[in-house]
Amino acid sequence: MKRPPAVVVPAAAATAALLALMASLPLLAAPPVAKPAATRVPSEGQGIEARLRALDLEPQVDADGDYRLLFALDGGRQQVTYVRAHTERFGQLELREIWSPAYRAEGDSLPGDIANRLLQEGQENIVGAWVRQDGIAIYVTRVPADLSGKPLADAIEATTRAADAMEAQLTPGKDQF
C-alpha cells in the first residue's frame, strides 16, 4: 500500500491555526468553581458540654457561651483553655476551635522577635497553630466538631501544653494565663 504524499503546511499557517484553537479553549473550559464560604453553626444541640463533662472536666461558660477550662500543670503552673461552643463550616467540614493564650503584648501587635518565634515554633507543632488576636498570641487547634472521648481530650491537652510551654519560654517566672 502506497502512502499519500505528506502535506507541508507553511509555519505561519500552522501558527495561525494553533492560535485560533487556543483562543477557543476558554470557551470549552469548565467555569471556575467558587470556594464555599465558611459559615458559623449555632451551638445548640451539639452536646460539647456533655462531652467535656464525660471527660471529667468542669467547664465554666464564659460571656461568649464558650467553655473555659482551667488546668493545673507541672511546677505549680496553671493554664486556661477554651473550647468554642460555635463551630465553623467550610464545605462538608464542620470544625470546632480549642484555644489557649500564651503571651500578651503591650499593644495590638506582637513584637517581631516574638512573632517570628511563634512562626518558627509552628513548624514543630503537630495539631495546632499560633494566631494573634488583639495583641495576644493564642495557640489554636481546630478539630472535627463532633470529636469526643480520648481524641477530644488529646486535642485539649496538646493545646493547653503548647500554650503553657510557650508562655513559660516567653515570660520566664510568670504565669499570666
C-alpha positions in Angstrom: 0.0 0.0 0.0 1.3 3.3 -1.1 1.3 6.2 1.4 -0.1 9.5 0.3 2.4 12.3 0.0 3.0 14.4 3.1 1.2 17.7 3.3 3.6 20.6 4.2 1.8 23.5 5.9 3.7 26.8 6.0 4.8 27.7 9.5 2.7 30.9 9.5 -0.5 28.9 8.7 0.2 26.3 11.4 0.8 29.1 13.9 -2.4 30.8 13.0 -4.4 27.6 13.3 -2.8 26.8 16.7 -3.6 30.3 18.0 -7.2 30.0 16.7 -7.6 26.7 18.6 -6.1 28.2 21.8 -8.3 31.2 21.6 -11.4 28.9 21.6 -10.2 26.8 24.6 -11.5 29.1 27.4 -15.0 28.7 25.9 -14.6 24.9 26.2 -13.2 25.0 29.8 -15.4 24.4 32.8 -16.4 27.5 34.7 -14.3 28.3 37.8 -15.6 26.6 40.9 -16.5 29.1 43.7 -15.0 28.5 47.1 -17.6 27.6 49.6 -17.9 30.3 52.3 -17.2 29.5 55.9 -20.3 29.7 58.0 -20.9 29.7 61.7 -23.1 26.9 63.0 -25.2 27.5 66.1 -24.1 25.6 69.2 -27.5 24.3 70.3 -27.7 20.5 70.2 -24.0 19.9 69.6 -23.5 18.4 73.1 -20.0 19.7 73.6 -20.6 20.5 77.2 -21.8 16.9 77.9 -18.6 15.6 76.0 -16.4 17.8 78.2 -18.1 16.6 81.4 -17.8 13.0 80.2 -14.0 13.6 80.3 -14.4 14.6 84.0 -13.8 18.3 83.1 -15.7 21.1 84.8 -16.2 23.7 82.1 -17.3 27.2 83.0 -19.4 29.1 80.4 -17.9 32.5 79.5 -19.7 35.6 78.2 -19.5 34.3 74.6 -21.0 31.0 75.5 -17.7 29.2 75.1 -16.3 26.7 77.6 -13.5 27.8 79.8 -11.3 25.1 81.4 -8.5 25.7 83.9 -5.7 23.1 84.2 -3.2 22.6 87.0 0.2 21.7 85.3 3.6 20.7 86.5 5.6 23.1 88.6 2.6 24.7 90.1 1.6 26.3 86.8 -1.9 26.8 85.6 -3.2 27.3 82.1 -6.6 28.4 80.8 -8.0 26.7 77.6 -11.3 27.4 75.8 -13.4 25.1 73.8 -15.6 27.1 71.4 -19.3 26.4 71.6 -19.9 27.6 68.0 -18.4 25.7 65.1 -17.4 26.8 61.6 -18.4 25.0 58.4 -16.4 25.0 55.2 -18.0 22.8 52.6 -18.5 19.4 54.2 -16.1 20.2 57.1 -17.5 21.3 60.5 -14.8 22.3 62.8 -14.5 23.5 66.4 -11.7 25.6 67.9 -9.8 24.8 71.1 -7.6 27.6 72.0 -5.3 28.8 74.8 -3.4 32.1 75.2 0.3 32.3 75.8 1.6 35.9 75.5 0.2 39.4 75.8 1.9 42.2 74.1 1.8 45.8 75.3 -0.1 46.9 72.2 -2.2 45.3 69.5 0.8 43.9 67.6 3.3 41.3 68.7 6.9 42.3 68.7 8.7 41.0 65.7 11.0 38.6 67.6 8.0 37.1 69.3 6.0 36.7 66.1 9.0 35.1 64.4 9.5 32.8 67.3 5.8 31.7 67.1 6.1 31.1 63.3 9.2 29.1 63.8 7.5 27.1 66.6 4.6 26.4 64.2 7.0 24.2 62.2 7.2 21.9 65.3 3.6 21.8 66.2 1.6 18.7 65.3 -2.0 19.7 65.8 -2.3 23.5 66.1 -1.1 26.9 65.0 -0.3 30.2 66.5 -2.6 33.2 65.9 -2.6 36.8 67.1 -5.8 38.4 68.4 -5.6 41.9 69.8 -2.0 41.6 70.9 -2.4 38.2 72.4 -0.6 35.1 71.0 -3.0 32.2 71.1 -2.5 28.6 70.2 -5.4 27.3 68.3 -6.3 23.7 67.4 -9.2 23.0 65.0 -10.9 19.6 65.4 -14.0 18.0 63.9 -17.0 19.4 65.6 -18.2 16.0 66.7 -14.9 14.9 68.3 -15.3 13.2 71.6 -13.7 10.9 74.1 -9.9 10.4 74.2 -9.3 12.2 70.9 -11.0 15.3 72.2 -9.1 15.0 75.5 -5.8 14.7 73.5 -6.6 17.8 71.5 -7.4 19.8 74.6 -4.2 18.6 76.3 -2.0 19.3 73.3 -3.4 22.9 73.0 -3.0 23.5 76.8 0.6 22.2 77.0 1.7 24.0 73.8 0.4 27.4 75.1 1.8 26.9 78.6 5.2 25.9 77.3 5.4 28.9 75.1 4.2 31.2 77.9 6.9 29.8 80.2 9.6 30.4 77.5 8.5 33.9 76.6 7.8 35.2 80.1 10.1 33.3 82.5 8.9 33.2 86.0 5.4 34.5 85.1 2.1 32.6 84.8 -0.5 35.0 83.5 -2.7 32.6 81.7 
